[in-house]
Amino acid sequence: MQLIDTGTHPIATDEYRSRCRAALRQHGALVLEQFFSPEMIERSLADAVERESLAFFADSTHNVWLTPPDPSRSEGHSSNRQVVSSKGLIADDQVPTDSPLRNVYGDDAFRAFLCAVLDIDEIHPYADDLSSINVHYAPEGRELGWHFDNSSFAVTMLLQAPVAGGRFEYVPNVRTDPAVHDRIDSILDGSVAVESLAFAPGDLVLFRGHDALHRVTPTEGTTTRVLVVFAYNDRPGVGLSTSALQTFYGRVD
């Protein structure tokens, strides 16, 4: 099975890698349209639909840092303000062993392309058993609350778009702002203009989410939003915190 449309996206060439790297550096986000083959998308979506009943749907709240509340700070501090994440997911250990998603995740050419575009020497899977490949489900009304990513970058692919809603919204350079807590308050209060990122099934999306606060708005309509996260780190031995694992997976192993 062809995984990537290398005719449109010549990922092995220095010129293409350079253009992608420059775009990501400038915007903090990169969308490569129709990156994956239709056959790969069709097979991956069929696998995902079969397993939606296995998804863990979080009905808990969390802060934007994905850390436990800090009792030493006020209730209104960003460490203690709570947002809702209600989308569901299946974890890496629930993805079939013969899934094309695993072929993509481990593909040497794909990994080399990511390293070149992200300007890093190497990439590694997550150290925990749950986080490396995830399939996210957002039926009507489900959402992903505002948060910062643990990793300095995110690699995702939409498998199925909803009828409406499910918008990816973000505000760049929040974590590094000296007034970070005030910025977070303004975003959570809805008084800051946010940017949005549009992408379609089969597009590859790279996003710098460590410093950018971001969310996915509630899905509207009867079509479930289905998204794949290919999670890597630029150093070995990195796993999600116990708090984050419990929040998003409902388990820690």
C-alpha positions in Angstrom: 0.0 0.0 0.0 1.3 3.4 -0.9 1.2 5.6 2.2 2.4 9.0 1.0 1.8 10.8 -2.3 5.5 11.3 -3.0 4.7 12.7 -6.4 3.0 15.8 -4.9 5.2 15.7 -1.7 8.8 14.7 -2.6 9.8 14.2 1.0 13.3 12.9 0.2 14.4 16.1 -1.6 16.4 18.8 0.1 14.5 21.6 -1.8 11.1 20.4 -0.6 12.3 19.8 2.9 13.8 23.3 3.0 10.5 24.9 1.9 8.5 23.0 4.5 11.0 23.9 7.2 10.9 27.6 6.3 7.1 27.6 6.4 6.9 25.9 9.7 9.5 28.2 11.2 7.6 31.3 10.0 4.0 30.3 11.0 4.5 27.7 13.7 2.1 25.5 11.7 2.3 23.6 8.4 -0.5 21.9 6.4 0.5 19.7 3.6 -2.6 19.0 1.6 -3.4 15.4 0.4 -0.2 14.2 1.8 -1.4 10.7 2.5 -2.8 8.3 -0.2 -6.6 7.8 -0.5 -6.1 4.1 0.1 -4.3 4.7 3.3 -7.0 7.1 4.5 -9.8 4.7 3.6 -8.2 1.8 5.4 -7.3 3.8 8.5 -10.8 5.3 8.7 -12.4 1.9 8.5 -10.2 0.6 11.3 -11.0 3.7 13.4 -14.7 3.5 12.9 -14.6 -0.2 14.0 -12.9 0.8 17.3 -14.8 3.9 18.3 -16.8 1.9 20.9 -13.5 1.2 22.6 -12.6 4.9 23.0 -12.2 6.4 26.4 -14.3 9.7 26.6 -12.9 12.1 29.1 -15.6 13.8 31.1 -13.1 15.5 33.5 -11.6 19.0 33.5 -8.0 20.1 33.6 -5.9 23.2 33.6 -4.0 24.4 30.5 -0.7 23.0 31.8 -2.1 19.5 32.1 -0.9 19.4 35.7 -2.6 18.8 39.0 -4.1 21.9 40.7 -1.8 24.0 42.8 -3.3 24.5 46.3 -0.7 27.2 47.1 -2.2 29.5 44.4 -5.6 31.2 44.2 -8.6 29.4 42.7 -8.5 31.9 39.7 -4.8 31.2 38.9 -4.1 29.5 35.6 -2.8 26.5 37.5 -6.3 26.0 38.9 -8.7 27.3 36.3 -10.4 24.3 34.7 -11.4 23.7 31.1 -13.3 20.8 29.5 -12.0 18.1 27.3 -14.7 15.6 26.4 -13.4 14.0 23.2 -12.6 10.3 23.2 -9.6 8.3 22.0 -8.1 5.0 21.6 -4.5 4.6 22.8 -1.4 3.2 21.1 -2.0 -0.2 22.6 -5.5 -0.3 20.9 -4.3 0.4 17.4 -4.1 -2.8 15.3 -0.7 -4.3 14.8 -1.3 -4.3 11.0 -2.6 -0.8 10.8 -1.2 1.5 8.1 -0.9 4.1 10.9 1.9 1.9 12.4 3.6 1.7 9.0 3.6 5.5 8.7 4.7 6.0 12.3 7.8 3.8 11.9 8.6 4.6 8.2 12.3 5.7 8.0 11.7 8.1 5.1 8.8 9.8 6.9 10.8 10.1 10.1 13.7 11.6 8.2 11.4 14.1 6.6 10.0 15.1 10.0 13.5 15.6 11.4 14.5 17.8 8.5 11.4 19.9 8.7 11.4 20.2 12.5 15.1 20.9 12.4 16.0 18.2 14.9 18.5 15.4 14.8 16.2 12.5 15.8 12.8 11.6 16.9 11.6 9.0 19.4 8.3 7.4 20.4 6.8 8.2 23.8 8.2 6.2 26.7 4.8 5.2 28.0 2.7 2.5 26.2 -0.3 4.7 25.4 0.8 7.9 23.7 2.7 7.3 20.5 -0.2 6.7 18.1 -3.7 7.9 19.2 -7.0 8.1 17.3 -9.3 10.9 18.6 -13.1 10.9 18.3 -15.3 13.9 18.7 -19.0 13.2 18.2 -21.5 16.0 18.3 -20.8 18.3 21.3 -17.4 16.9 22.2 -14.3 19.1 22.4 -10.6 19.4 23.4 -10.0 22.2 25.9 -7.3 24.8 25.8 -3.9 23.4 26.7 -0.2 23.4 25.9 1.5 20.3 24.5 4.1 18.3 26.4 6.1 17.9 23.2 7.6 20.9 21.2 5.7 19.7 18.1 2.6 17.8 17.1 2.1 15.6 14.0 -1.5 14.9 13.1 -3.8 13.8 10.3 -7.5 14.2 10.0 -9.4 11.1 9.0 -12.9 12.4 9.0 -14.2 16.0 9.1 -17.4 16.9 11.0 -20.4 18.7 9.5 -19.4 21.8 11.4 -17.5 22.9 14.4 -14.4 21.0 15.4 -12.3 24.1 14.6 -8.6 24.0 15.6 -7.9 27.3 17.3 -4.7 28.6 18.8 -2.8 31.6 20.1 1.0 31.5 19.5 3.8 32.3 21.9 1.8 32.2 25.1 4.0 30.1 27.3 7.0 32.3 26.6 5.2 35.6 27.3 6.4 37.2 30.6 2.8 37.9 31.3 1.8 34.3 30.6 -0.8 34.0 33.3 -2.6 37.2 32.2 -2.5 36.0 28.6 -4.1 32.7 29.6 -6.8 34.5 31.6 -7.6 36.6 28.6 -7.8 33.6 26.3 -10.0 31.6 28.6 -12.2 34.7 29.1 -12.7 34.9 25.3 -11.3 38.5 25.1 -8.4 37.6 22.8 -8.6 37.1 19.0 -7.5 33.6 18.1 -6.1 32.0 15.0 -7.5 28.9 13.3 -6.0 26.2 11.2 -8.0 24.6 8.4 -7.2 21.1 7.1 -9.0 18.2 5.4 -8.8 14.4 5.6 -5.5 13.2 4.3 -3.5 16.4 5.1 -0.4 16.2 7.2 -0.4 18.9 9.9 2.7 19.9 11.9 2.1 22.3 14.8 4.3 23.9 17.4 2.0 23.4 20.4 4.5 23.6 23.3 4.3 27.4 23.5 1.0 28.0 21.7 -2.2 27.6 23.7 -4.7 25.7 21.5 -8.0 23.8 21.5 -10.6 22.1 19.3 -14.1 23.6 19.5 -17.1 21.4 20.0 -18.2 19.3 17.0 -21.5 20.2 15.4 -23.7 17.7 13.5 -23.9 13.9 13.4 -20.6 13.1 11.8 -17.8 12.3 14.2 -14.6 14.2 13.8 -11.8 11.6 13.7 -8.1 12.6 14.0 -4.9 10.7 14.2 -2.0 11.9 16.4 1.5 10.6 15.5 3.3 11.6 18.8 7.1 11.8 18.8 9.7 13.5 21.0 13.1 14.9 20.1 14.8 13.0 22.9 14.3 9.5 24.3 12.6 8.5 27.5 9.8 11.1 27.5 6.3 10.1 28.6 3.2 11.9 29.6 2.7 12.7 33.2 0.5 10.5 35.4 -2.0 13.4 35.6 -2.1 13.8 31.8 -2.4 10.0 31.2 -5.3 9.8 33.7 -7.0 12.8 32.1 -6.9 11.7 28.5 -6.8 7.9 28.8 -8.5 7.1 32.0 -5.6 4.9 32.9 -1.8 5.1 33.3 -0.8 1.8 31.7 
